[in-house]
């Protein structure tokens, strides 16, 4: 199988994986409080970025596609921070109707991605920060370069992107989507569903980055 054929196969399998996660999401039950709204919405944003990464890859808009991985990661970290750490006041500010005043209030009360990770390390579930930090440590500098048109973006855009690079990027994106969905299942207080999502690597191992 050529590298391009492998990439196309990873995309197809990723779409099947995303479809299964979407069906699982429809089976979850949540409240209508501001916290639930914030958590669910950031989950959906993260999944949208994952979809955008795949669609941009199909169109060979690869520099833009690479940038989606950082956006997905940040949305997932926000989802988990809202789930486990955020105060009711911070959540209320983030879910308020959008205007100039609420924009400023939310900006002042919501920490950076780095601070959210620190909060999750101190107060989040055991082991969660390890996964989040491992991804950030391995990928953050390169992803920043793509977002800000740095050396990675300029070099790859000029000289081309290896198909294997995007095979890895999409698999990493799927890992983030799985972790995000596990968190959402736990938030819905369905431990069995969370375990089911965690075990999907057995079915979709060809489109996940397995350690």
C-alpha positions as a LaTeX table, in Angstrom:
\begin{tabular}{lrrr}
\hline
Residue & $x$ (\AA) & $y$ (\AA) & $z$ (\AA) \\
\hline
Unk1 & 0.00 & 0.00 & 0.00 \\
Unk2 & 1.37 & 3.42 & $-0.94$ \\
Unk3 & 1.57 & 6.24 & 1.60 \\
Unk4 & $-1.24$ & 8.08 & $-0.20$ \\
Unk5 & $-3.43$ & 4.97 & $-0.17$ \\
Unk6 & $-2.75$ & 4.58 & 3.55 \\
Unk7 & $-3.72$ & 8.21 & 4.15 \\
Unk8 & $-6.97$ & 7.76 & 2.25 \\
Unk9 & $-7.71$ & 4.61 & 4.26 \\
Unk10 & $-7.00$ & 6.41 & 7.54 \\
Unk11 & $-9.44$ & 9.15 & 6.54 \\
Unk12 & $-12.17$ & 6.63 & 5.68 \\
Unk13 & $-11.69$ & 4.73 & 8.92 \\
Unk14 & $-11.64$ & 8.01 & 10.85 \\
Unk15 & $-14.99$ & 8.94 & 9.37 \\
Unk16 & $-16.37$ & 5.60 & 10.55 \\
Unk17 & $-14.89$ & 6.21 & 13.99 \\
Unk18 & $-16.40$ & 9.72 & 14.13 \\
Unk19 & $-19.79$ & 8.33 & 13.08 \\
Unk20 & $-19.71$ & 5.80 & 15.92 \\
Unk21 & $-18.77$ & 8.51 & 18.43 \\
Unk22 & $-21.62$ & 10.65 & 17.12 \\
Unk23 & $-24.10$ & 7.80 & 17.61 \\
Unk24 & $-22.80$ & 7.25 & 21.14 \\
Unk25 & $-23.15$ & 10.97 & 21.87 \\
Unk26 & $-26.82$ & 10.80 & 20.87 \\
Unk27 & $-27.37$ & 8.13 & 23.53 \\
Unk28 & $-26.04$ & 10.32 & 26.37 \\
Unk29 & $-28.30$ & 12.28 & 28.68 \\
Unk30 & $-27.42$ & 15.72 & 30.03 \\
Unk31 & $-29.01$ & 18.52 & 32.00 \\
Unk32 & $-29.89$ & 21.95 & 30.63 \\
Unk33 & $-27.81$ & 23.91 & 33.15 \\
Unk34 & $-25.06$ & 26.28 & 32.05 \\
Unk35 & $-22.29$ & 23.84 & 32.92 \\
Unk36 & $-23.77$ & 21.09 & 30.75 \\
Unk37 & $-24.29$ & 23.56 & 27.91 \\
Unk38 & $-20.67$ & 24.74 & 28.13 \\
Unk39 & $-19.23$ & 21.22 & 28.30 \\
Unk40 & $-21.35$ & 19.85 & 25.44 \\
Unk41 & $-20.67$ & 22.87 & 23.23 \\
Unk42 & $-16.91$ & 22.73 & 23.67 \\
Unk43 & $-17.03$ & 18.99 & 22.96 \\
Unk44 & $-18.89$ & 19.70 & 19.72 \\
Unk45 & $-16.39$ & 22.42 & 18.79 \\
Unk46 & $-13.49$ & 20.01 & 19.31 \\
Unk47 & $-15.19$ & 17.40 & 17.12 \\
Unk48 & $-15.84$ & 20.04 & 14.47 \\
Unk49 & $-12.13$ & 20.86 & 14.35 \\
Unk50 & $-11.37$ & 17.14 & 13.91 \\
Unk51 & $-13.81$ & 17.01 & 11.00 \\
Unk52 & $-12.28$ & 20.15 & 9.50 \\
Unk53 & $-8.81$ & 18.56 & 9.69 \\
Unk54 & $-9.97$ & 15.59 & 7.65 \\
Unk55 & $-11.89$ & 17.66 & 5.11 \\
Unk56 & $-8.98$ & 20.06 & 4.59 \\
Unk57 & $-6.70$ & 17.06 & 4.13 \\
Unk58 & $-8.98$ & 15.71 & 1.41 \\
Unk59 & $-8.79$ & 19.09 & $-0.33$ \\
Unk60 & $-4.99$ & 19.11 & 0.20 \\
Unk61 & $-5.24$ & 22.39 & 2.11 \\
Unk62 & $-2.63$ & 20.93 & 4.38 \\
Unk63 & $-1.19$ & 23.94 & 6.20 \\
Unk64 & $-4.68$ & 24.95 & 7.30 \\
Unk65 & $-5.43$ & 21.35 & 8.17 \\
Unk66 & $-2.41$ & 21.13 & 10.47 \\
Unk67 & $-3.64$ & 24.17 & 12.36 \\
Unk68 & $-6.90$ & 22.38 & 13.18 \\
Unk69 & $-5.11$ & 19.93 & 15.45 \\
Unk70 & $-4.07$ & 22.68 & 17.85 \\
Unk71 & $-7.60$ & 24.14 & 17.81 \\
Unk72 & $-9.05$ & 20.71 & 18.56 \\
Unk73 & $-6.63$ & 20.20 & 21.43 \\
Unk74 & $-7.40$ & 23.58 & 22.98 \\
Unk75 & $-11.15$ & 23.00 & 22.70 \\
Unk76 & $-10.76$ & 19.59 & 24.35 \\
Unk77 & $-8.70$ & 21.05 & 27.20 \\
Unk78 & $-11.39$ & 23.72 & 27.66 \\
Unk79 & $-14.08$ & 21.02 & 27.71 \\
Unk80 & $-12.25$ & 19.06 & 30.42 \\
Unk81 & $-11.43$ & 22.19 & 32.42 \\
Unk82 & $-15.11$ & 23.20 & 32.38 \\
Unk83 & $-16.05$ & 19.68 & 33.41 \\
Unk84 & $-13.70$ & 19.27 & 36.35 \\
Unk85 & $-12.35$ & 22.67 & 37.42 \\
Unk86 & $-14.34$ & 25.75 & 36.39 \\
Unk87 & $-16.35$ & 27.68 & 38.95 \\
Unk88 & $-20.03$ & 28.38 & 38.41 \\
Unk89 & $-19.15$ & 32.06 & 38.00 \\
Unk90 & $-16.67$ & 31.33 & 35.19 \\
Unk91 & $-19.19$ & 29.06 & 33.47 \\
Unk92 & $-21.95$ & 31.64 & 33.72 \\
Unk93 & $-19.69$ & 34.26 & 32.16 \\
Unk94 & $-18.75$ & 31.94 & 29.32 \\
Unk95 & $-22.36$ & 31.04 & 28.50 \\
Unk96 & $-23.79$ & 34.54 & 28.81 \\
Unk97 & $-25.39$ & 36.21 & 25.75 \\
Unk98 & $-22.63$ & 37.67 & 23.60 \\
Unk99 & $-22.05$ & 41.42 & 23.75 \\
Unk100 & $-19.13$ & 43.77 & 24.41 \\
Unk101 & $-19.48$ & 43.56 & 28.19 \\
Unk102 & $-19.87$ & 39.78 & 28.41 \\
Unk103 & $-17.00$ & 39.31 & 25.97 \\
Unk104 & $-14.70$ & 41.23 & 28.28 \\
Unk105 & $-16.00$ & 39.49 & 31.40 \\
Unk106 & $-15.41$ & 36.04 & 29.88 \\
Unk107 & $-11.97$ & 37.03 & 28.65 \\
Unk108 & $-10.98$ & 38.15 & 32.14 \\
Unk109 & $-12.22$ & 35.02 & 33.88 \\
Unk110 & $-11.14$ & 32.20 & 31.56 \\
Unk111 & $-7.48$ & 31.14 & 31.92 \\
Unk112 & $-5.02$ & 30.26 & 29.18 \\
Unk113 & $-4.55$ & 26.69 & 27.96 \\
Unk114 & $-1.35$ & 26.45 & 30.03 \\
Unk115 & $-3.15$ & 27.45 & 33.22 \\
Unk116 & $-6.05$ & 25.10 & 32.51 \\
Unk117 & $-3.56$ & 22.24 & 32.16 \\
Unk118 & $-1.97$ & 23.20 & 35.47 \\
Unk119 & $-5.42$ & 23.20 & 37.10 \\
Unk120 & $-6.20$ & 19.77 & 35.67 \\
Unk121 & $-2.88$ & 18.44 & 36.94 \\
Unk122 & $-3.69$ & 19.62 & 40.47 \\
Unk123 & $-7.41$ & 18.89 & 40.65 \\
Unk124 & $-8.40$ & 16.71 & 37.69 \\
Unk125 & $-8.82$ & 12.92 & 37.57 \\
Unk126 & $-5.68$ & 10.88 & 38.13 \\
Unk127 & $-3.80$ & 10.22 & 34.90 \\
Unk128 & $-5.69$ & 12.73 & 32.74 \\
Unk129 & $-3.00$ & 15.39 & 32.79 \\
Unk130 & $-0.37$ & 12.83 & 31.76 \\
Unk131 & $-2.16$ & 12.27 & 28.42 \\
Unk132 & $-2.77$ & 15.96 & 27.85 \\
Unk133 & 0.78 & 16.96 & 28.71 \\
Unk134 & 2.33 & 14.21 & 26.57 \\
Unk135 & 0.53 & 15.52 & 23.51 \\
Unk136 & 1.46 & 19.13 & 24.25 \\
Unk137 & 5.09 & 18.26 & 24.88 \\
Unk138 & 5.43 & 16.39 & 21.60 \\
Unk139 & 3.42 & 18.66 & 19.31 \\
Unk140 & 2.98 & 22.17 & 20.68 \\
Unk141 & 5.97 & 23.95 & 19.10 \\
Unk142 & 5.25 & 22.55 & 15.66 \\
Unk143 & 1.53 & 23.31 & 15.87 \\
Unk144 & 2.26 & 26.87 & 16.96 \\
Unk145 & 4.50 & 27.18 & 13.92 \\
Unk146 & 1.65 & 26.13 & 11.62 \\
Unk147 & $-0.84$ & 28.48 & 13.28 \\
Unk148 & 1.54 & 31.44 & 13.16 \\
Unk149 & 3.12 & 30.73 & 9.74 \\
Unk150 & 6.48 & 29.81 & 11.24 \\
Unk151 & 9.29 & 27.65 & 9.90 \\
Unk152 & 7.25 & 24.42 & 9.87 \\
Unk153 & 4.46 & 26.02 & 7.85 \\
Unk154 & 6.78 & 27.78 & 5.41 \\
Unk155 & 9.02 & 24.76 & 4.86 \\
Unk156 & 6.18 & 22.25 & 4.40 \\
Unk157 & 4.10 & 24.59 & 2.25 \\
Unk158 & 7.06 & 25.15 & $-0.08$ \\
Unk159 & 8.45 & 21.63 & $-0.15$ \\
Unk160 & 5.37 & 19.49 & 0.35 \\
Unk161 & 3.81 & 17.40 & 3.10 \\
Unk162 & 4.62 & 13.68 & 3.36 \\
Unk163 & 1.45 & 11.59 & 3.39 \\
Unk164 & 2.81 & 9.75 & 6.43 \\
Unk165 & 2.89 & 13.01 & 8.37 \\
Unk166 & $-0.84$ & 13.44 & 7.89 \\
Unk167 & $-1.54$ & 9.81 & 8.68 \\
Unk168 & 0.01 & 10.51 & 12.09 \\
Unk169 & $-1.76$ & 13.85 & 12.53 \\
Unk170 & $-5.21$ & 12.39 & 11.82 \\
Unk171 & $-4.53$ & 9.47 & 14.15 \\
Unk172 & $-3.53$ & 11.95 & 16.88 \\
Unk173 & $-6.74$ & 13.86 & 16.20 \\
Unk174 & $-8.74$ & 10.67 & 16.65 \\
Unk175 & $-6.96$ & 10.03 & 19.95 \\
Unk176 & $-8.05$ & 13.47 & 21.14 \\
Unk177 & $-11.61$ & 12.83 & 19.95 \\
Unk178 & $-11.70$ & 9.57 & 21.88 \\
Unk179 & $-10.36$ & 11.16 & 25.07 \\
Unk180 & $-12.86$ & 13.99 & 24.71 \\
Unk181 & $-15.73$ & 11.53 & 24.27 \\
Unk182 & $-14.64$ & 9.49 & 27.30 \\
Unk183 & $-14.74$ & 12.67 & 29.38 \\
Unk184 & $-18.21$ & 13.48 & 28.11 \\
Unk185 & $-19.48$ & 9.98 & 28.93 \\
Unk186 & $-18.09$ & 10.30 & 32.44 \\
Unk187 & $-19.77$ & 13.68 & 32.77 \\
Unk188 & $-23.07$ & 12.02 & 31.84 \\
Unk189 & $-22.35$ & 9.62 & 34.74 \\
Unk190 & $-22.30$ & 6.61 & 32.44 \\
Unk191 & $-19.16$ & 4.70 & 33.43 \\
Unk192 & $-20.02$ & 1.72 & 31.24 \\
Unk193 & $-20.30$ & 3.97 & 28.20 \\
Unk194 & $-16.98$ & 5.60 & 29.04 \\
Unk195 & $-15.38$ & 2.13 & 29.20 \\
Unk196 & $-16.99$ & 1.21 & 25.88 \\
Unk197 & $-15.49$ & 4.30 & 24.22 \\
Unk198 & $-12.09$ & 3.56 & 25.73 \\
Unk199 & $-12.17$ & 0.06 & 24.23 \\
Unk200 & $-12.93$ & 1.30 & 20.72 \\
Unk201 & $-9.19$ & 1.11 & 20.03 \\
Unk202 & $-9.75$ & $-2.62$ & 19.47 \\
Unk203 & $-12.05$ & $-1.83$ & 16.55 \\
Unk204 & $-10.36$ & 1.30 & 15.22 \\
Unk205 & $-6.72$ & 0.69 & 16.03 \\
Unk206 & $-5.75$ & 1.34 & 12.40 \\
Unk207 & $-6.84$ & 4.98 & 12.69 \\
Unk208 & $-5.63$ & 5.67 & 16.23 \\
Unk209 & $-2.12$ & 6.42 & 17.43 \\
Unk210 & $-1.54$ & 3.45 & 19.71 \\
Unk211 & 1.36 & 3.53 & 22.16 \\
\hline
\end{tabular}
